[in-house]
């Protein structure tokens, strides 16, 4: 069972469009991180959300942590070809004692392609 | 400085070879991790070191042997690998390793910084 479910798994859109990527879980996380990874490179941390209901903005990227700290979303406004990459959400760790993975738990990722 | 440095960037080795991957960070982080990532998949945790001691071994075969010589360095020794071990090997570090238990909720200590990875090909 995947602890963190990401959707969509693949997304290809035109430059200038908006998009939202979702990261959902039945577990409560102490924090959630979003990473962007390019082929052959390591994931690069974009943001960490720690408070339920928190909204963080990073230029055209808006990150939201659900009130119950079980889900998060990433919204990109006016997508650009440079936004192309694998977007990973990761939680660390689930708060229920004795359950879940140690270290970071990753979702399967969203492969995003922005067509010029 | 939020850099995690991994060497080498690329490695090709035979199934009888012995090689080592190296990872270094100078952020004062006390937790360091090895992840394995296959193409189009998320990273999979292999090992966690906390305060230079092995905290987690995710049932990794003994042909992978981690070592943490000091708080800034993490090595992964490779011996008698199989072609299916070919993957991107990622090192990461975080301020602390928070483990399974709830630490009060809402913390940035699990925030991890990754190296660029070593692309390993076993032939």
Interface residues (C-beta under 8 A of the other chain):
Chain A: X28 X30 X31 X33 X35 X40 X41 X42 X43 X44 X45 X48 X50 X51 X69 X88 X90 X92 X93 X95 X96 X97 X98 X99 X100 X101 X102 X103 X104 X106 X107 X108 X109 X111
Chain B: X4 X6 X33 X40 X41 X42 X43 X45 X48 X55 X56 X88 X90 X92 X94 X97 X98 X99 X100 X101 X102 X103 X104 X105 X106 X107 X108 X110 X111 X112 X113 X114 X115 X116 X117 X119
